[in-house]
């Protein structure tokens, strides 16, 4: 529920900005906040992914127009980064489109963190040691923008996993997520550990991947989430068990995902999607293993 409130707050800021553009912000800000809360809950608790897939593009275009009107608004940039990243990672119908959408996501995330934390404007091309040093001065006030940038960067790297330049950024991404664990209020910790697990398993061990480290991160995410988010088990099966050809673990986790009740406050949509992918992975297991 805390995660839902965080999403709701970001949506509220966007909707209040819409009201301000129309010149009646003071009159409808309260109504916008209420609408945003309900909209956020409706999205994360929606059991029909196709409805979200078909409806979100209009919202993406709305965010684009808001940024055109107010290009220095870090909150709107962050909202756009997260929404484009999610849509590109989950609903893009082909790899080319996924790369285009996540590129835009990352651009918005980069602009947002630059506005919120000036040293971030120089992150492009920094070596790891200098990058880590630049994170030290970051405080909790920058957590939202850093999270948006991290999420959009992770989506970007995953959709560009055949690009060595993108994969070369993995150490910086890990440092960024660990810094977020230090400065955030704890409500995102399960997600952050999941993302760290994804980073550690994006590459095979021969290319520098660290599957056991990734598994440890995934297990920390599971412990914090108390089993509500089925996508964590899906990630373990897809990103850890498959590459290591551990079919027993793979099939057990995916069977648990498919058998679980997908309805959970704040996770119904992601759980429904996880169950669909788990079913597909189980169906192809004989061919893979």
TAKA-V858166 format. One record per backbone hydrogen bond with DSSP energy under -1.0 kcal/mol. NH is the residue of the N-H (numbers start at 1). CO is the residue of the C=O. Records with the same first field share a line. If there is no record, write none. Layout:
NH->CO ; CO
//
This chain:
5->1
6->2
7->3
8->4
9->5
10->6
11->7
12->8
13->9
14->10
15->11
16->12
17->13
18->14
19->15
20->16
21->17
22->18
23->20
24->19
28->24
29->25
32->28
33->29
34->30
35->31
36->32
37->33
38->34
39->35
40->36
41->37
42->38
43->39
44->40
45->41
46->43
52->48
53->49
54->50
55->51
56->52
60->56
61->57
62->58
63->59
64->60
65->61
66->62
67->63
68->64
69->65
70->66
73->70
77->73
78->74
79->75
80->76
81->77
82->78
83->79
84->80
85->81
86->82
87->83
88->84
89->85
90->86
91->87
92->87
98->94
99->95
100->96
101->97
102->98
103->99
104->100
105->101
106->102
107->103
108->104
109->105
110->106
111->107
112->108
113->109
114->110
115->111
116->112
117->113
120->117
121->118
122->119
123->120
126->123
131->127
132->128
133->129
134->130
138->135
142->139
143->140
146->142
147->143
148->144
149->145
150->146
151->147
152->148
153->149
154->150
155->151
156->152
157->153
158->154
159->155
161->158
163->160
167->163
168->164
169->166
170->167
173->169
174->170
175->171
176->172
177->173
178->174
179->175
180->176
181->177
182->178
183->179
184->180
189->186
192->188
193->189
194->190
195->191
196->192
197->193
198->194
199->195
200->196
201->197
207->204
208->205
209->204
210->200
214->210
215->211
216->212
217->213
218->214
219->215
220->216
221->217
222->218
223->219
224->220
225->221
226->222
228->225
232->229
234->230
235->231
236->232
237->233
238->234
239->235
240->236
241->236
242->237
244->240
245->242
246->241
247->245
250->246
251->247
252->248
253->249
254->250
255->251
256->252
257->253
258->254
259->255
260->256
267->264
268->264
269->44
271->267
272->268
273->269
274->270
275->271
276->272
277->273
278->274
279->275
280->276
281->277
282->278
283->279
284->280
288->284
289->285
//
